[in-house]
Amino acid sequence: MAIWTQAEINSRIQEWHLQGLKVVFTNGCFDILHRGHTTLLEKAAQEGDRLIIGLNSDDSVRRLKGPKRPVNPENKRAASLDALNCVNGVVVFKEETPLKLIRELNPDVLVKGGDYSEETIVGAQDVKTWGGKIVIIPLVEGFSTTNIIKESSREKA
């Protein structure tokens, strides 16, 4: 397990592909790691031999979620993800979407949660062009980072 640069992860994935291993990719902010996230990641890992996570940088999270996010900085978010047994590597990306990263890494499987459809998954068409598979994993009801933050701020008030 490791937190890698894009060049490092690209090299590692090339090695894995040469070994005949199937690489799974998913991405997100993973701001406050919760059961919904861990369930998604465990199920994603079952879709192949190696699971790589594209993690939104702090600036990317702010652009997507607003100025009060992320709650946890990228180095802490990356370390939490990297500590999970099902995760083989984490790479931080600065863009709002992981499209550039997906095109560079060429994963065999692209996984997202059930709040997406294949048509709304960034990079889905690209992955399919090189013979990859798209997997949508149902959400775990009752778990949402946004809701956790809202509930926490209500308790403090």
N, C-alpha and C positions, 0 to 999 in steps of 0.2 A: 504494500500500500504506500501511496506517496502523493504529495502535492507537487504537480509538475508544471513546467512552462509548456506552451503550445508546441515548441520544437521537441522537447523531451517526450511528451505524450505521443506526438506523431511518430517518433522513432520507435517507441515502445509498441505502438499498435502495429507498425510495419513488421516488427519482430513476431508479434503474436499471430499476425496473419500468415507469415511464413511457416509458423508452427501448426497452422491449421485451426487456430483457436477463433471462436466467434466472439466479436467485440460488441457489447451493448453500450449505448449512449443515452443518457438523459440529462436534463438540465433544469435549472431553476435558481431561485434566490435562497431558499432554505434558510430564511432569516431566523426563525425560532424552530429548531428541529423538534418535530412532534410525531406521534404515532402514525398519522397519515403519511408523513414523509418516509418513515422507516419501513412501513408496509409496502409502499410503492417501490422503494429501493430493493427490498428483499425479493419482491416478485420480479422486478426488472432483472436482477442478477440471475434468476432462474431461466431467463431467455437466452443465455449464452454462457461463455466461459470467463469473460472478464467484463466488469462494469466500470465505466468511466462516467464521471459527473462533470458537466460543464457548469460552473458556478458563476452567477452574475457578480461582477465587481461591485464595490460600494457605490461608485458613481452610476453604474448601470441600474442598480436597485433604486437609487434616488430618482432617476429619470422615470422609472416604471411605477414606483409606489409612492413617491412624494418625499419631501424634504426631511421628514422625521424617520425615515427608514434608510438603511437597515438598522435594526435594534442592535444586532451583533456585527462587528466588522468582519470583512472577508477572511482575514487570517483565522479568526475564531470559528467562523462558519465552515471554512475548509478543513480545519483540524477536527471538528466534530464529525463531519462527513467521513473523513479519512479514517477515523477511529472505528467505523462500522465494519464488521467482518465481511459484509457482502460487497464492499467498495474496493476496487483495485487501483483507483487513481482519481484525483481531482485536478481540474485545470480551471483557472479563473479566466473569464473573458470580459472585455470591456464594452462590447457592443450591447445594444438593447436585446438583440436576438443572437442565438448561437449559429446562425446560418454559415458564416465564414468558417467557424470552427468545425461544423459538421462536414462542410465541403473539403476541409483540409484532412480530417481524420478518417473519412469514409467508413463509418461504423457499419456493422452487419445488421444491427437492430437498433431502431430508434424508439424509445419508450416515453410516453407521457401519461399523465393522469386522466381520469374520466371526465374532467371538465373541458377536454379538448375533443375535437373530431379530427379525422385524418386530414380533412381539408384545411383545418386551422393550425396544424402542427408545422412549425417552421422547419424546413428541411426535408419534409416527408417525401416530396416529389423527387428531390435529389437522391435520397437514400434508395428509393424504388428504382431509379435509373441505373444504379450499379447492382441491382439484384437484392437489395436489402429489404428488410421487413419492418413494418410499423406495428407497434403494439400499444394498445390503450388499456390501462389498468384502472378498474373502478376505484373511485375515491372511497376512503373510509369516512363514513358519516360522522359529523360532529367535530371534525378537526380542521382548523383553518388558522393560519398565522394571524390574519387580519382580525378574526374573532377573538383570539387569545389576547391580542393587544387591546382591543376594545374592552374586554372583560377586566383586564388588569387595570386599565385606566379608571374604570367605574369603581373598582374596589378601593382605589387610592382616594377617590373623591369623597 
